Amino acid sequence: MSKQRLFLMMSFLVICLAVIIGILDSMKTRFYIFDPKQLHILAQQALITNGHLNITDGKLIPIAQESPNTIRPVIDYIITDLQKTIDKRYLTDKKEWIFNNAGGAMGAMFIIHASFTEYLIIFGTSLGTEGHTGLHTADDY
């Protein structure tokens, strides 16, 4: 087989693969179970209810916390509320934090839901951190 023919075949395969990936990527929203706007509202409600945020003149003001262990009630509030509207098989039943170091962003994460198309985690770190974790097929909320 000549090099030119091999190059053409490989190019054709790459183009076909790109088209298939594009089609699958455009269909992933059909499988979403979360609404980002509703999650944002739920997170704010959980933080207000558990004393992490205060509403002053229509603005959300963070409240300093004395203990780093005050996030557990916030997570419980979010999971309890999600269980009212989402099938429990899609939500975690484990109560554990997983250490994570990806792209320079080091911290711990609590996984509420993970699938091929989306995931819902609570990520925390004791220090300000930033990093790039790469491109993924899932969407971040």
N, C-alpha and C positions, 0 to 999 in steps of 0.2 A: 504494500500500500504506500502510495507516495505521501510525502509530507504535506503537500497541498490538500490532498483528499482528507487526510487525518485532521488537518486544521479546520477544514470546512465542516466535518462531522462534529468535531468538538465545539465549534462555534454554534452549530445548529442545536446541539444539546444544551449549551449554556442559555441560548435564547429561549428554548422551550421551558427550561427550568425557571427562568426569570418570569415568563408569562404565567406559569402555574403558581408560583409564589405570589405574584401580583393578584391573581384571581382569589386565592385562598386568603390573602391579607384583606381584601375588600369584603370578604364574607364573615370575618371574625366578629363583627358587631352583632350578628345574629345570636351569638352564644353568650353575650354579656348577661350577667345577673345583677350587676350593680349600676346605679345611676350616680355619676359623680356629683351632681348638684345635691341630691338627697344625702349622700355621704358627707358632704361639706356641712350641711345643716345639722346632721346627726352628730358630727364631731364637735361642732360649736355647742350644741345642747349638752353633750356629755361634759365638756369642759366648764360650762357655766354651772350646771347642776352640781358638779363636784368641787366647785370653788377655785378653779384655775383661771377663769375669765370673769370679768365684771363688765356690765354694760353701763357706760357713762356717756350721756349725750349722744346716744345712738352709736357709739364706738365701742369696740371690744378692747378692753384693757387687761393685759396679763397680770396675774397676781402671783407674787413670789411665794414659793413653797418652802416650808421649813424642812420637810422630809422628802428624800428622793423616792420614797415608796408610796407616794400618793397617786400614782398612775393606775394602780390595779382597779380601783373603783371606776375609773374612766373606761377602761377596757371592758369591764363587766357590763357597764351601761350600754356600750356600743354593741356588744355581742347579744345581750338580752333584747335590745331593740331590733337588731337584724333578724333574730330568731322568730320574731313576730311576723315578718314578711317574706323571709327566705327559708327555703327548705333546709333543715338542720344538717343534712348530709353534705351541704356545701360549706359549712362552717366548722372550724376546729373545735374539738372537745378537749384538747390538751392545753394546759396552762403553763407553758414554758417559754423562756426567752432563748434565742439562739444567737450566739456571737457571730458577727459578720464583719469581714474586712474585704471590701470589693472596691477596686479602683481608688484606694486611698481613703475611702469613707469607712471609718471603723466605728462600730457600735454594736448594739444588740437589737434584734427584731423579734416581734411577736407576730406570728403568721395567723391571720384570721381566715383567709381563703387563698388558695393558689390553684391555678389551672393554666392551660396552654394560652388562653386568650387574655386573662387578667389575674391580678393578685391584689390582695388587700392586707397590708402589714402595718404595724406600728413600729417605727424605727426610732431608737433613742440613743443618745450618747451624752456622756457627762461633759464633754468638751465640744466646742464648735468644730465641725469637720465638714469637709467638702471633698468631692471626688467624682470621677466619671466611671459608671459601672458598665458602660457599653450599650449596644443596641439589643433589644429583646423583642420578641413577638408579643409579649404581654403589655398591657397598659398600666401605668402608675396612677394611683389616686392619692 
